[in-house]
Amino acid sequence: MRTRMKIAKRLFSVLFIACLITACSKDGNDGAIGPQGPQGEQGPAGPQGSDGADGETGTANVIFSPWITSGFNEPIATENANFSIDAPEITQEVIDSGAILVYGRDSDGQVFALPVTLHNTSTDESYHFTFDDPGSLEISVSEINGDDLDNLFIDDAFRYVIIPGGNPTSGKAASSINYYKMTYEELAAHFGIQD
């Protein structure tokens, strides 16, 4: 009798669980979505991350002239000489805020950044450039000992490079590259300038 009762209890328990599972099964369509609850307060800002590495400088705005044949007529029988180059890219804006670099090349292909003073046993020559007015660049040479110039060191060609806005004066950009301290080869590689 007890065995029958145990079997009956177990059977009743199994039936009861089956009824619960069947009663809880999902039938019918989903109900409508309720309205969104109120937005909570924004949390505090996290710590600022470190600055990323600076990207490479672009070359889109860099202007460089071709090599311009020297305008010095040699031999020079005075201690000073100069000649002008038409440079329409040298605007007032470039003069005010850009970087203008000038290079001279000798007949052996060696390039010198101007201004530069060159010495040998017979002469000391100082090369300079000025751009007082937009659109023009003047190259000058002087024999600094007061002697007449004869055959010049820089006797082949000159080139100018213009970097608009290349002379930053404040902010993060102020720590950018100093183009004036770069050699011609470094500058040419940096901006992809072709000879």
C-alpha positions in Angstrom: 0.0 0.0 0.0 2.8 2.3 0.8 4.4 1.5 -2.5 1.2 2.5 -4.3 1.1 5.7 -2.4 4.7 6.5 -3.3 4.0 5.8 -6.9 0.9 7.9 -6.8 2.8 10.8 -5.2 5.5 10.6 -7.8 2.9 10.4 -10.6 1.1 13.4 -9.1 4.3 15.4 -8.9 5.3 14.6 -12.5 1.8 15.6 -13.6 1.9 18.8 -11.6 5.3 19.8 -13.0 4.0 19.1 -16.6 1.0 21.3 -16.0 3.2 24.1 -14.8 5.4 23.9 -17.8 2.5 23.8 -20.2 0.8 26.7 -18.4 4.0 28.8 -18.7 4.6 28.2 -22.4 4.4 31.3 -24.5 1.5 31.6 -27.0 0.2 34.8 -28.6 1.7 38.0 -30.0 4.3 40.2 -28.3 2.9 43.2 -26.5 3.7 46.8 -27.4 7.0 48.2 -26.4 6.7 50.6 -23.4 8.2 54.1 -23.3 11.9 54.6 -22.6 12.7 55.4 -19.1 14.3 58.8 -18.1 18.0 59.4 -19.0 20.3 59.1 -16.1 22.9 61.7 -15.3 26.1 61.7 -17.3 29.1 60.3 -15.5 32.3 62.3 -15.0 34.8 62.6 -17.9 37.6 60.1 -18.0 41.2 61.1 -17.9 42.6 62.7 -21.1 44.6 60.3 -23.2 48.1 61.1 -24.5 48.6 62.9 -27.8 49.2 60.6 -30.8 52.3 60.9 -32.9 52.4 63.7 -35.4 51.7 62.6 -39.0 54.1 63.3 -41.8 54.1 66.7 -43.2 52.3 67.0 -46.5 53.8 68.4 -49.7 50.7 69.8 -51.2 51.5 73.5 -50.4 55.3 73.4 -50.6 56.5 75.3 -53.7 60.0 74.9 -55.1 61.5 76.5 -58.1 63.6 74.7 -60.7 67.3 75.2 -60.5 67.8 78.7 -62.0 71.1 79.4 -63.8 73.2 81.9 -61.9 72.9 85.5 -63.0 76.3 86.4 -61.9 78.5 87.3 -64.9 82.0 86.1 -64.2 84.7 87.1 -63.8 83.4 89.9 -61.5 85.7 92.9 -61.1 84.0 94.3 -58.0 83.7 93.2 -54.4 79.9 93.0 -54.6 77.4 91.6 -57.1 73.8 90.7 -57.2 71.0 89.6 -59.5 67.2 89.2 -59.3 65.0 86.2 -59.8 61.3 86.5 -60.7 59.5 84.6 -57.9 55.7 85.3 -58.2 55.0 82.7 -55.5 56.7 84.9 -52.9 53.6 86.8 -51.8 53.2 89.2 -48.9 51.5 86.4 -46.9 54.5 84.1 -47.5 56.8 86.9 -46.5 54.8 87.5 -43.3 54.2 83.9 -42.2 55.9 81.4 -44.4 59.4 80.0 -44.7 61.5 80.9 -47.7 64.7 79.0 -48.2 67.3 79.6 -50.9 70.0 77.2 -52.0 73.0 77.6 -54.4 74.8 74.9 -56.3 78.4 74.8 -57.5 79.6 73.3 -60.7 80.5 70.1 -58.8 76.8 69.7 -57.7 77.4 70.6 -54.1 74.5 72.5 -52.6 74.8 75.3 -50.0 71.9 76.8 -47.9 72.0 80.7 -48.1 73.2 82.7 -46.3 76.6 81.1 -46.3 80.2 82.3 -46.2 82.8 80.2 -48.0 86.6 80.4 -47.7 89.6 79.4 -49.6 93.2 80.5 -49.8 92.5 83.5 -52.1 89.0 84.7 -51.3 86.2 84.7 -48.7 82.8 85.0 -50.3 79.5 85.7 -48.5 76.2 84.8 -50.3 72.9 86.3 -49.2 69.3 86.6 -50.4 66.6 89.2 -49.8 62.9 89.4 -50.7 62.0 92.9 -49.8 59.1 93.0 -52.3 56.6 90.3 -53.2 57.4 88.5 -56.5 61.1 89.0 -56.5 64.1 87.4 -54.9 67.6 89.0 -55.0 70.8 86.9 -54.7 74.0 88.8 -53.7 77.6 87.9 -53.1 80.4 89.9 -51.4 84.1 89.4 -51.1 84.4 90.0 -47.3 88.1 91.0 -47.4 87.3 93.9 -49.7 89.0 92.3 -52.7 87.4 92.0 -56.1 85.4 88.8 -56.8 86.9 86.7 -59.4 85.6 83.1 -60.0 82.8 82.4 -57.6 82.4 79.3 -55.4 78.6 79.0 -56.1 78.8 79.3 -59.9 76.1 77.1 -61.3 72.4 77.6 -60.2 70.1 78.7 -57.4 66.7 77.4 -56.2 64.1 78.7 -53.7 61.7 76.6 -51.6 58.6 78.2 -50.1 56.7 76.6 -47.2 53.5 78.6 -46.6 52.7 79.1 -42.9 56.1 77.3 -42.2 57.1 79.8 -39.5 54.7 79.0 -36.6 54.8 81.4 -33.7 52.5 79.9 -31.0 50.7 76.8 -29.9 51.7 73.1 -30.5 52.9 74.0 -34.0 55.6 76.1 -32.5 57.5 72.9 -31.7 57.4 71.7 -35.2 60.4 71.1 -37.5 62.8 74.0 -38.0 63.3 73.9 -41.7 66.2 76.5 -41.5 68.3 73.9 -39.7 67.8 71.2 -42.2 70.4 70.5 -44.9 69.2 70.7 -48.5 69.3 66.9 -48.8 67.1 66.5 -45.6 64.6 69.1 -46.8 64.5 67.5 -50.3 63.9 64.1 -48.8 61.3 65.4 -46.3 59.2 67.1 -49.0 60.0 64.8 -52.0 61.7 67.6 -53.9 63.2 66.3 -57.1 66.4 67.7 -58.8 
